């Protein structure tokens, strides 16, 4: 879990144990094949090329994935993606970071990432994003999504304009004053032309909207929690 102090200094804790020798060999082969062939190897190809058992290759992939060095999809055979470099000397991941925009809680128009809405930028280690791109941070206002998101937290949002049922989304909708406002809610599409924007905090009622009035701008993939007053 990310932790962010009030002075906007990030403190994060990662599993930094040395990677096993089998995992280093598997990592090197993934890197080699990806560079030479422009695609990742399958598990069977790793087994055949390295002379390791399937069990050892699968265990190595799991270790690399847990260490946020690779990411995989269960739906594709060639789904291994390198998301961090491995330092061959100490057997640990090399961290790089990416600057992510922090968007205010009250955007003045339809588009959250308009220049006037960006308050600041925050450098986040790329490994913690697990290969996801087009990410922004949205400051949370209120407690409608408590305890998942508390007032003052930063929601980590993958920018996209579609969502699956029950994903937590960031949407822009027309408010009571006819000003457009951003909201974070669970997304529940209904049959016909309506959707439910569902708060996690049960003291608030679900919001029923027409699909035309809800513009999805991202899916929440994590949170930076606020602790202390430093």
C-alpha positions as CSV (number, residue, x, y, z in Angstrom):
1,X,0.0,0.0,0.0
2,X,1.2,3.5,-0.8
3,X,1.5,5.9,2.1
4,X,1.7,9.6,1.5
5,X,2.4,12.2,4.2
6,X,0.8,15.6,4.4
7,X,4.0,17.1,3.0
8,X,3.6,15.0,-0.1
9,X,6.6,12.9,0.5
10,X,6.0,9.3,-0.6
11,X,6.9,6.4,1.6
12,X,6.4,3.0,0.1
13,X,7.3,-0.5,1.2
14,X,8.2,-3.3,-1.2
15,X,9.3,-6.9,-0.9
16,X,13.0,-6.4,-1.8
17,X,14.3,-10.0,-1.1
18,X,16.9,-11.3,-3.5
19,X,15.4,-13.1,-6.5
20,X,16.3,-16.8,-6.7
21,X,18.8,-18.2,-9.2
22,X,16.1,-20.0,-11.1
23,X,14.1,-16.8,-11.4
24,X,17.1,-14.8,-12.6
25,X,17.7,-17.4,-15.4
26,X,14.0,-17.3,-16.4
27,X,14.1,-13.4,-16.3
28,X,17.1,-13.4,-18.6
29,X,15.5,-15.7,-21.1
30,X,12.3,-13.7,-21.1
31,X,14.3,-10.6,-21.8
32,X,16.4,-12.3,-24.5
33,X,13.3,-13.7,-26.4
34,X,11.4,-10.5,-26.1
35,X,14.2,-8.5,-27.6
36,X,15.1,-11.0,-30.4
37,X,11.6,-12.0,-31.4
38,X,9.5,-9.1,-30.3
39,X,7.2,-11.3,-28.2
40,X,7.3,-13.1,-24.9
41,X,8.0,-16.8,-24.6
42,X,5.4,-19.3,-23.5
43,X,5.9,-21.4,-20.4
44,X,6.6,-24.5,-22.5
45,X,9.2,-22.6,-24.5
46,X,10.9,-21.5,-21.3
47,X,10.9,-25.2,-20.1
48,X,12.4,-26.4,-23.4
49,X,15.1,-23.7,-23.7
50,X,16.3,-23.7,-20.1
51,X,16.0,-27.4,-19.2
52,X,14.0,-26.5,-16.1
53,X,10.9,-28.4,-15.0
54,X,7.5,-26.9,-15.5
55,X,7.1,-26.6,-11.8
56,X,10.3,-24.6,-11.4
57,X,9.5,-22.3,-14.3
58,X,6.0,-21.6,-12.9
59,X,7.4,-21.0,-9.5
60,X,10.0,-18.6,-11.0
61,X,7.3,-16.7,-12.9
62,X,5.3,-16.4,-9.7
63,X,8.3,-15.0,-7.8
64,X,9.0,-12.5,-10.6
65,X,5.3,-11.5,-10.6
66,X,5.2,-11.1,-6.8
67,X,8.3,-8.9,-6.9
68,X,6.6,-6.7,-9.6
69,X,9.2,-7.5,-12.2
70,X,6.8,-9.1,-14.7
71,X,3.1,-9.1,-15.1
72,X,1.0,-11.8,-16.8
73,X,-2.5,-12.4,-18.1
74,X,-4.2,-15.8,-17.5
75,X,-6.1,-15.4,-20.8
76,X,-3.1,-15.4,-23.2
77,X,-0.2,-17.8,-23.6
78,X,2.3,-15.0,-24.6
79,X,1.3,-12.6,-21.9
80,X,4.5,-12.1,-19.9
81,X,5.5,-8.4,-19.8
82,X,8.6,-7.0,-18.2
83,X,7.7,-4.1,-16.1
84,X,11.1,-3.6,-14.2
85,X,14.7,-4.4,-14.8
86,X,16.5,-6.9,-12.7
87,X,19.9,-5.9,-11.3
88,X,22.1,-9.0,-12.1
89,X,24.6,-8.1,-9.3
90,X,22.3,-8.1,-6.3
91,X,19.3,-9.9,-7.8
92,X,16.8,-7.1,-7.0
93,X,14.6,-5.0,-9.2
94,X,15.8,-1.7,-10.4
95,X,13.2,1.0,-9.7
96,X,12.3,3.7,-12.1
97,X,9.5,6.2,-11.6
98,X,7.0,8.0,-13.6
99,X,5.4,11.4,-13.0
100,X,1.7,11.1,-12.5
101,X,-0.6,14.2,-12.5
102,X,-2.7,15.0,-9.4
103,X,-6.2,16.2,-10.4
104,X,-8.2,18.4,-8.1
105,X,-11.6,17.5,-6.7
106,X,-13.6,20.1,-8.5
107,X,-12.8,20.2,-12.3
108,X,-14.4,23.0,-14.2
109,X,-15.4,21.1,-17.2
110,X,-16.0,17.7,-18.8
111,X,-12.3,16.7,-18.9
112,X,-10.5,15.9,-15.6
113,X,-7.1,16.1,-17.2
114,X,-7.5,19.5,-18.6
115,X,-4.4,21.6,-17.8
116,X,-6.3,23.9,-15.4
117,X,-7.4,20.9,-13.2
118,X,-3.9,19.6,-12.6
119,X,-2.7,20.6,-9.2
120,X,0.7,18.9,-9.1
121,X,2.6,15.8,-10.1
122,X,3.8,12.9,-8.0
123,X,6.6,10.4,-8.9
124,X,5.5,6.8,-8.5
125,X,7.6,3.7,-9.0
126,X,6.6,2.1,-12.3
127,X,6.6,-1.3,-10.7
128,X,3.7,-0.3,-8.4
129,X,1.6,0.5,-11.4
130,X,2.2,-3.1,-12.7
131,X,2.7,-2.0,-16.3
132,X,-0.4,0.2,-16.4
133,X,-0.2,3.3,-18.5
134,X,-2.3,6.5,-18.8
135,X,-2.7,6.8,-15.0
136,X,-3.7,9.9,-13.0
137,X,-4.4,10.6,-9.4
138,X,-7.7,12.1,-8.2
139,X,-8.0,13.7,-4.8
140,X,-11.0,12.2,-2.9
141,X,-13.5,14.5,-1.3
142,X,-16.1,13.1,1.2
143,X,-16.7,9.7,2.6
144,X,-19.1,8.1,0.2
145,X,-16.5,5.4,-0.7
146,X,-15.3,4.9,2.9
147,X,-13.5,2.8,4.0
148,X,-12.1,2.0,0.5
149,X,-11.4,5.6,-0.1
150,X,-11.3,8.2,2.6
151,X,-11.5,12.0,2.4
152,X,-8.1,13.4,1.3
153,X,-6.8,10.1,-0.2
154,X,-5.6,10.0,-3.7
155,X,-7.3,7.5,-6.0
156,X,-5.0,5.9,-8.5
157,X,-7.0,5.9,-11.8
158,X,-6.4,4.1,-15.1
159,X,-7.7,6.5,-17.7
160,X,-10.4,4.9,-20.0
161,X,-13.9,5.6,-21.0
162,X,-15.5,2.2,-20.5
163,X,-15.9,0.0,-17.4
164,X,-17.3,-3.4,-16.4
165,X,-20.1,-3.9,-13.9
166,X,-19.1,-3.4,-10.3
167,X,-15.8,-1.7,-11.1
168,X,-15.1,1.5,-9.2
169,X,-15.1,4.3,-11.7
170,X,-14.3,8.0,-11.9
171,X,-17.1,9.7,-13.9
172,X,-18.0,13.3,-14.7
173,X,-21.7,14.0,-14.3
174,X,-23.8,17.2,-14.4
175,X,-24.4,18.4,-10.8
176,X,-27.3,20.1,-9.2
177,X,-26.0,23.6,-10.1
178,X,-25.5,22.5,-13.7
179,X,-21.8,22.5,-13.1
180,X,-20.0,19.3,-14.1
181,X,-18.5,17.4,-11.2
182,X,-16.3,14.4,-10.8
183,X,-17.5,11.5,-8.7
184,X,-16.1,8.1,-7.6
185,X,-18.6,5.3,-7.4
186,X,-19.2,1.6,-8.0
187,X,-20.5,1.3,-11.6
188,X,-23.7,-0.8,-12.1
189,X,-25.2,-0.6,-15.5
190,X,-28.9,-1.5,-15.8
191,X,-30.8,-2.7,-18.8
192,X,-32.1,0.1,-20.9
193,X,-30.7,3.6,-20.6
194,X,-29.8,3.8,-16.9
195,X,-26.8,3.2,-14.7
196,X,-26.4,3.1,-10.9
197,X,-23.5,5.0,-9.3
198,X,-23.3,3.1,-6.0
199,X,-21.5,4.4,-2.9
200,X,-19.7,1.9,-0.7
201,X,-20.6,3.8,2.4
202,X,-24.2,2.6,3.2
203,X,-25.3,5.8,4.8
204,X,-25.5,7.2,1.2
205,X,-28.1,6.3,-1.3
206,X,-27.2,5.0,-4.8
207,X,-27.4,7.5,-7.6
208,X,-29.5,6.5,-10.7
209,X,-28.4,8.3,-13.9
210,X,-28.9,8.0,-17.6
211,X,-26.0,6.7,-19.5
212,X,-25.8,10.0,-21.5
213,X,-25.2,11.9,-18.3
214,X,-22.3,9.8,-17.0
215,X,-19.0,10.2,-18.8
216,X,-16.6,7.5,-17.5
217,X,-13.0,8.9,-17.3
218,X,-11.3,6.0,-15.6
219,X,-11.3,3.0,-13.4
220,X,-9.8,3.1,-9.9
221,X,-7.0,0.6,-9.6
222,X,-5.6,1.6,-6.1
223,X,-5.3,4.3,-3.5
224,X,-2.6,6.4,-1.9
225,X,-3.7,6.7,1.7
226,X,-3.1,9.7,3.9
227,X,-1.5,9.3,7.3
228,X,-0.6,11.9,9.9
229,X,-0.1,15.6,9.6
230,X,3.6,15.8,8.7
